[in-house]
Amino acid sequence: MKKLTFILITAIAMTTACNQPKTEPSAVGGETLVQLKNELTAEFNRLEPQVIQPAEGYLKYPYLIPAGFYKQMWDWDGFFIGCHLSSVGKPEYLKYWALNLIAGVDSDGYTAGCATTTGPRPVFGKFAMKPFLSQGVYFASKALNDFSWVEPHYDALMKVLEYRDRTQLDSAYNCYFWENAGQSGADNNPAMNYFDEDTRSYLAPDASAFQLREFIAQALIAKELGKEADYKLLMKKAANLEDAINKTLWCDEDRIYYTVDRETGDFYRRVSYSSFIPLIQKLAPEAKGREMIERYLTDTAQMKAKYGYRSLSKKDPDYNNKNVIIPFSNWQGPVWPIANYLYSIGLKNYGFDGELRWQAETLAKLLLADIKQWDSMHENYHADTGAPLAPAADYVDANGKFVGFIGWNLCTQNILEGVVDNKWMLLELPKAERE
């Protein structure tokens, strides 16, 4: 009788457990996360000065660099470094980043995505500046509570938007494209071409979503400066682009955003970093966004790895974790802290708090171990072993010290602060206003 009772109780318990709703990964203890946040913040405070350089030569304002391997000021690197610095009470550096880039806007509206003390450094022809300038100006002005400094540069900002429309907008789809992966900053992303001899180009979720955010940011700037007609025009462009992204780049069959071949109009079915960028602007409705995240980002067979979220799906035939930085850095699998920061915005937008706690703990431990060993960090990490990748160990300075990388890895602190202190850096912009 006792044996039968035990069997019945066990069966009931198992049935109850099976019927429980699916939960997210268990959270690490609160004290542990607080400790990790404090340790990481202390190390970042020590390393942070390396990303700030005094004004020199062509660069008339203090400028931001990734440090270590890179001594130049880059477009999106500087944007994210500047946003981090703004989040810790130093918004002036995001303003300086914008002013240094605005100084390079030519009569056509072109501005190089890289600048040095001797002048602009054109990269990839005239498609170099990625869509972050208006966002940087807006976030800096908002943090400074001062938009007055923007007025003399407003026309230049509008020219940059117009130039991108002339050079990177596919009017047949009303979406934006990169001519090759290198222009996107995800240098060898196989969701688009990355060799010169491959002449295909792709409508891209990241190019289009970032440009959508540029329109919204510039609209908000226009409103602050009393330019109501521009505000309405830019918001209309943003609304039309949002519709085009969801119409053209969303694959309802696979429940994900893909790049699209401009020649054929076909989905290029590669699950990569760029697929998830529309989620930072909440372009997917709640149910679709959650389903996409569960199908791909938090699936260990796809993007989730032991040491963070991958830059390319493990199922992709090109998936690898090679340690390369020249001729381009590797976005074909390794864990990039900046990609993980962008993923964290999507995770927060769609309510994946358990995944965020896991991500915060995982990245903090990964970067702290790296700093302890190398007194610096790396651009990316082997997704399955955690080994630090680019730059390789033989990249040293004149004194034989490893040069490392700091840059936008600083945004990892913002993930920890979000999870521990509910102090998020979500780079929030409103939805496009519709008439």
Residue, then its C-alpha position, 0 to 999 in steps of 0.5 A: m500500500k505504501k509503495l502504491t501511495f508513493i507511486l501515485i504521489t510521484a506521478i501527480a508531482m511529475t504531472t504537475a511539474c510538466n504542466q508548469p508554464k515554461t520559465e526563463p533561466s534561473a537568475v544568479g543571486g542578487e549579491t553575486l550580480v551586484q559584486l560583478k557590477n561593482e568589479l566591472t565598473a571599477e575596472f572600466n573606470r580605470l581603463e576608460p581614460q584610454v578611449i578619450q584623446p585630447a583635441e589635436g590637429y584636424l580634430k578640434y574637440p576631444y575625440l573618442i577611440p576604441a584604444g589599443f589596436y585602433k587610434q582613429m575616431w570611428d563613427w559607430d564606435g564613437f557613438f556607443i562609447g559616447c553614449h556610455l560616457s553620457s550614461v555615467g555623467k559625461p555627455e560632453y564627449l558625445k557632443y564632441w564626437a558629433l562635432n568632429l564628424i560634422a566638421g567633415v560633412d562636404s557640400d554633397g552631404y558625405t562625411a567619412g566614417c573615420a577621422t584622424t588628427t590629419g583629416p577624414r579617412p574615407v573608407f569604402g568609397k562614399f558610403a562610410m558614415k553609418p547612420f548614427l550622427s543625428q542620434g548622437v546629436y539628439f542623445a547628447s543634446k537631451a543629456l546636456n539639456d541644451f539643443s542650442w548648439v545644434e542650430p549652426h549645424y542643422d543644415a549639415l545634418m539634413k544634408v547627411l540624411e539627403y546624401r544617404d537617400r541618394t546613395q543607399l536607398d533602394s526606391a523600389y523597396n523604400c529600404y536601405f542597403w549596404e554595398n558590402a558587409g564592410q560598410s556595415g561595420a559587421d565586416n564579414n557578415p555572411a548575410m551580405n557580400y564581403f568580397d569586392e568581386d561579389t557584386r550583389s548588395y542587400l537590403a539590410p535590417d540593420a541599415s534600415a533600422f538605424q536609418l529609421r532611428e536617424f529620421i526620428a532623432q532628426a525629427l525630434i531635433a527639428k521640433e526642439l529648434g522650432k522647425e515644424a515642417d521638417y518634423k512632420l516630413l521626417m516623421k512621415k519618412a520614418a513611418n514609411l520606412e517602418d512599414a517598408i521594413n516590416k513588409t520587405l525584410w520580415c519573413d513571416e514563414d521563418r518569423i525573423y528579419y532577413t537581408v533581401d537580395r536587391e536584384t531578385g527580391d529574395f530573402y537571403r536566409r542567414v540568421s546573423y547579428s543584423s537580423f535583430i537590430p529592428l528589435i531595438q526600435k520595437l519594430a516587431p509586434e510583441a508576439k512576433g518579437r518574442e517568438m523571434i527571440e525564442r526561436y533564434l536568439t535564446d536557442t542554443a542551437q542558433m545564437k545563444a552560446k556558453y559565453g554570450y550570444r553569437s554574431l552568427s547562427k551556429k547552424d550557418p554553414d559559415y559559422n566559425n570562431k577564427n581569430v582574425i582582425i585583418p583584412f576584417s574582423n570576424w562577425q561569423g560566430p564570435v561573441w561581440p560585447i557590442a552586439n550583445y549590448l544591442y541584443s540586450i535592448g531587444l531582450k528588455n523591449y520584449g520582456f526577457d528579464g531572465e535572459l538578461r540576468w544570465q547575459a549580465e553575469t556571463l559577460a561580466k565574468l568573461l570580461l573580468a577574466d580577460i582584464k585580469q589576464w591582459d590588463s585590457m580586453h578584446e573585440n570578441y570572444h570564442a562563443d564556445t570556449g570563451a577564449p579572447l580573440a582579436p587582437a591576437a596576443d602578438y599585437v604589442d606596443a613598442n614596450g612589448k605590452f599587449v595593445g588590446f581593445i576597450g571601446w564599446n565594450l564599456c556598454t557591458q557596464n550598462i547591461l549590468e546597471g540595468v539588471v542590478d539597478n534598473k538603470w537602463m541605457l536603451l537608447e529609446l526613441p519614440k515610434a514614428e508619428r503617424e498622421 
